[in-house]
């Protein structure tokens, strides 16, 4: 059994959806796919994509990204309501959203948001970042730091998971030093909304051998301490220089598929 990983497939773009549909119906029938968020904010497209991938893999493990929690123009009152609806959809399709164990292998989802612990947001980001317009939160989740704490609290019961191999996964970036040194200064304006130090602390507490993440759209594979961090984002159709546009096998050996 192999474990493959991908994130940020953004099937709102027809080319990306076509890639999902074109994946082999035979090659991965004994394998697991980690899908680390940002499939679509459209519930119909999300359901279709999860159904397609569930038919191609033995097991599908999914965690929501920020796009899944956009509610503007939808029937949902707030992003937490949509989070619950996405979790219910996954349950109905037998898509794993909690810790999944198969013998000596554990796959552990780690929810999160961002709290500006990587950097403070500038005025342009506060105006332009779509989460501020397209998400809505209950009054008791009044700021990004509180939202992040809410999601991190969902992970606490998983942080003692122990197995021969533990692979954790998140949509958000768990540590800012995973970003390449060569990122231009102008592109670093999004660092405040990439993730949080708190998520990184949870990965360290869990001591997972591999951690898969997404969101940044910058493919990475690097060792930090006891954990190998992997970002295999598919990205937008134009992002062919920073994304490999293919599955990545992260277990038992790391190789493109």
C-alpha positions as CSV (number, residue, x, y, z in Angstrom):
1,X,0.0,0.0,0.0
2,X,1.3,3.4,-1.0
3,X,0.3,6.9,0.3
4,X,0.1,9.7,-2.3
5,X,-0.4,13.4,-1.5
6,X,-1.7,16.4,-3.3
7,X,-3.3,19.7,-2.4
8,X,-4.8,22.8,-3.9
9,X,-6.3,21.2,-7.0
10,X,-8.8,24.0,-7.5
11,X,-11.2,22.2,-9.7
12,X,-13.1,25.4,-10.5
13,X,-10.6,25.5,-13.3
14,X,-11.7,23.1,-16.1
15,X,-8.1,22.0,-16.8
16,X,-7.6,21.0,-13.2
17,X,-10.9,19.0,-13.1
18,X,-9.9,17.3,-16.3
19,X,-6.7,16.2,-14.7
20,X,-8.5,14.7,-11.7
21,X,-10.9,12.8,-14.0
22,X,-8.0,11.5,-16.1
23,X,-6.2,9.9,-13.2
24,X,-5.9,6.1,-13.7
25,X,-8.9,4.0,-12.5
26,X,-6.6,1.1,-12.0
27,X,-3.1,2.1,-10.8
28,X,-4.1,3.3,-7.3
29,X,-6.8,0.8,-6.2
30,X,-4.7,-0.4,-3.3
31,X,-3.4,3.0,-2.3
32,X,-4.3,6.0,-0.1
33,X,-4.6,9.6,-1.2
34,X,-4.1,12.6,1.1
35,X,-5.9,15.5,-0.3
36,X,-4.8,18.6,1.7
37,X,-7.5,21.1,1.0
38,X,-8.6,23.7,-1.5
39,X,-10.6,21.6,-3.9
40,X,-13.4,24.1,-4.4
41,X,-15.8,26.4,-2.5
42,X,-18.6,25.0,-4.6
43,X,-20.2,22.1,-2.8
44,X,-21.3,20.4,-6.0
45,X,-17.8,20.4,-7.5
46,X,-16.4,19.3,-4.1
47,X,-18.8,16.4,-4.0
48,X,-18.1,15.4,-7.6
49,X,-14.3,15.5,-7.0
50,X,-14.4,13.5,-3.8
51,X,-16.6,10.9,-5.5
52,X,-14.2,10.6,-8.5
53,X,-11.1,10.3,-6.3
54,X,-12.8,7.9,-3.9
55,X,-13.4,5.6,-6.9
56,X,-9.7,5.7,-7.9
57,X,-8.1,5.1,-4.5
58,X,-8.7,2.5,-1.8
59,X,-8.9,5.3,0.8
60,X,-9.2,9.0,0.5
61,X,-8.2,11.3,3.4
62,X,-9.3,14.9,3.2
63,X,-8.9,18.1,5.2
64,X,-10.7,21.4,4.4
65,X,-8.8,24.4,3.1
66,X,-9.8,28.0,3.3
67,X,-11.6,27.9,0.0
68,X,-14.0,25.2,1.3
69,X,-15.1,27.6,4.0
70,X,-16.0,30.5,1.6
71,X,-19.8,31.1,1.9
72,X,-20.4,34.2,-0.1
73,X,-23.4,33.6,-2.4
74,X,-24.2,30.3,-0.8
75,X,-26.9,29.0,1.5
76,X,-24.7,28.9,4.5
77,X,-25.0,31.4,7.3
78,X,-21.4,31.1,8.5
79,X,-18.2,29.3,7.7
80,X,-18.6,26.9,10.7
81,X,-21.9,25.8,9.3
82,X,-20.2,25.0,6.0
83,X,-17.4,23.2,7.8
84,X,-20.0,21.0,9.4
85,X,-21.6,20.4,6.0
86,X,-18.3,19.5,4.3
87,X,-17.6,17.0,7.2
88,X,-21.0,15.5,6.7
89,X,-20.5,15.2,3.0
90,X,-17.2,13.4,3.5
91,X,-18.8,11.0,6.0
92,X,-21.6,10.2,3.5
93,X,-18.9,9.4,0.9
94,X,-16.7,7.4,3.3
95,X,-13.9,10.0,2.9
96,X,-11.7,10.1,6.0
97,X,-11.6,13.4,7.9
98,X,-10.4,12.0,11.3
99,X,-7.4,9.9,12.2
100,X,-7.2,6.9,9.9
101,X,-5.3,3.8,10.9
102,X,-4.2,0.8,8.8
103,X,-2.0,-1.6,10.7
104,X,1.3,0.2,11.5
105,X,0.3,3.3,9.6
106,X,-1.6,6.3,11.0
107,X,-2.8,9.3,9.0
108,X,-3.6,12.3,11.2
109,X,-5.4,15.5,10.0
110,X,-4.4,18.7,11.7
111,X,-6.9,21.5,11.3
112,X,-5.8,25.2,11.5
113,X,-6.1,28.7,10.2
114,X,-3.7,31.6,10.5
115,X,-3.1,34.0,13.3
116,X,-0.4,36.4,12.0
117,X,2.3,34.7,14.0
118,X,4.4,34.5,10.8
119,X,4.0,38.2,10.1
120,X,1.6,41.1,10.4
121,X,-0.7,41.8,7.5
122,X,-0.3,44.9,5.5
123,X,-3.2,47.1,4.3
124,X,-3.2,45.7,0.8
125,X,-3.5,42.1,2.1
126,X,-6.4,43.2,4.4
127,X,-8.2,44.6,1.4
128,X,-7.4,41.9,-1.2
129,X,-7.4,38.6,0.7
130,X,-10.6,36.8,-0.2
131,X,-11.1,35.0,3.1
132,X,-12.0,38.4,4.6
133,X,-14.9,38.9,2.2
134,X,-16.0,35.3,1.5
135,X,-15.8,33.7,5.0
136,X,-18.1,34.7,7.9
137,X,-17.7,33.6,11.5
138,X,-19.8,33.6,14.6
139,X,-19.3,36.6,17.0
140,X,-17.4,34.4,19.5
141,X,-14.7,33.8,16.8
142,X,-14.0,37.5,16.4
143,X,-10.5,37.5,14.9
144,X,-8.1,35.3,13.0
145,X,-6.2,34.2,16.2
146,X,-9.4,33.0,17.8
147,X,-10.4,31.2,14.6
148,X,-7.0,29.5,14.6
149,X,-7.3,28.4,18.3
150,X,-10.8,27.0,17.5
151,X,-9.4,24.7,14.8
152,X,-6.2,23.8,16.7
153,X,-8.4,22.6,19.6
154,X,-10.0,20.1,17.2
155,X,-6.5,18.4,17.0
156,X,-5.7,18.0,20.7
157,X,-7.1,14.5,21.0
158,X,-4.9,13.3,18.1
159,X,-1.5,14.6,19.4
160,X,-0.7,11.5,21.3
161,X,-1.2,9.2,18.3
162,X,1.5,6.6,18.1
163,X,2.3,4.0,15.5
164,X,5.3,2.7,13.5
165,X,4.6,5.4,10.9
166,X,2.6,8.5,11.6
167,X,1.9,10.8,8.7
168,X,0.1,14.1,9.6
169,X,-1.4,16.5,7.2
170,X,-2.8,20.0,7.2
171,X,-3.9,22.6,4.6
172,X,-2.1,25.4,6.3
173,X,1.6,25.9,6.5
174,X,3.0,24.7,9.9
175,X,6.2,26.8,9.9
176,X,7.4,29.8,7.9
177,X,10.9,28.5,7.5
178,X,9.5,26.0,5.0
179,X,9.2,28.8,2.5
180,X,12.1,29.1,0.1
181,X,14.7,31.8,0.7
182,X,14.3,33.0,-2.8
183,X,10.7,34.1,-2.5
184,X,10.7,37.8,-3.8
185,X,9.9,40.4,-1.2
186,X,6.7,41.4,-2.9
187,X,5.4,37.9,-2.8
188,X,6.0,37.7,1.0
189,X,3.0,39.9,1.6
190,X,0.9,36.7,2.0
191,X,3.0,35.2,4.7
192,X,0.6,36.4,7.5
193,X,-2.1,34.2,6.1
194,X,-0.1,31.1,5.3
195,X,-0.5,29.4,8.7
196,X,0.6,29.6,12.3
197,X,3.4,28.7,14.7
198,X,0.7,26.9,16.9
199,X,0.1,24.4,14.1
200,X,3.9,23.8,13.9
201,X,4.0,23.2,17.6
202,X,1.3,20.5,17.2
203,X,3.3,18.8,14.5
204,X,6.3,18.7,16.8
205,X,4.1,17.3,19.7
206,X,2.8,14.6,17.4
207,X,6.3,13.7,16.2
208,X,5.0,12.6,12.8
209,X,7.7,11.2,10.5
210,X,6.0,13.0,7.5
211,X,3.8,16.1,7.4
212,X,1.9,17.0,4.2
213,X,0.7,20.5,3.9
214,X,-0.7,22.9,1.2
215,X,-1.9,26.4,0.8
216,X,1.3,28.1,-0.3
217,X,1.3,26.6,-3.8
218,X,5.1,26.3,-3.6
219,X,6.1,22.6,-3.8
220,X,8.6,21.7,-1.1
221,X,10.2,18.6,0.3
222,X,12.6,19.1,3.3
223,X,13.6,17.7,6.7
224,X,13.1,19.8,9.8
225,X,14.0,18.1,13.0
226,X,12.3,14.7,13.2
227,X,9.7,15.4,10.5
228,X,9.9,15.5,6.7
229,X,7.7,18.3,5.4
230,X,6.1,18.0,2.0
231,X,4.0,20.4,-0.1
232,X,2.7,19.0,-3.3
233,X,0.3,21.6,-4.5
234,X,-1.3,21.3,-7.9
235,X,-2.1,25.0,-8.0
236,X,-3.7,27.2,-10.6
237,X,-3.3,26.3,-14.3
238,X,-0.7,29.1,-14.8
239,X,1.5,27.9,-11.8
240,X,3.6,25.4,-13.7
241,X,6.9,26.7,-12.5
242,X,6.3,26.2,-8.7
243,X,4.0,23.1,-8.9
244,X,4.9,19.7,-10.3
245,X,1.3,18.9,-11.4
246,X,1.3,15.3,-10.4
247,X,0.8,13.0,-7.5
248,X,3.6,12.5,-5.1
249,X,4.1,9.2,-3.3
250,X,5.2,10.0,0.3
251,X,5.1,6.4,1.7
252,X,6.8,4.0,1.7
253,X,9.2,5.9,-0.7
254,X,8.9,9.5,-1.8
255,X,8.5,9.6,-5.6
256,X,6.3,11.2,-8.2
257,X,3.5,9.1,-9.7
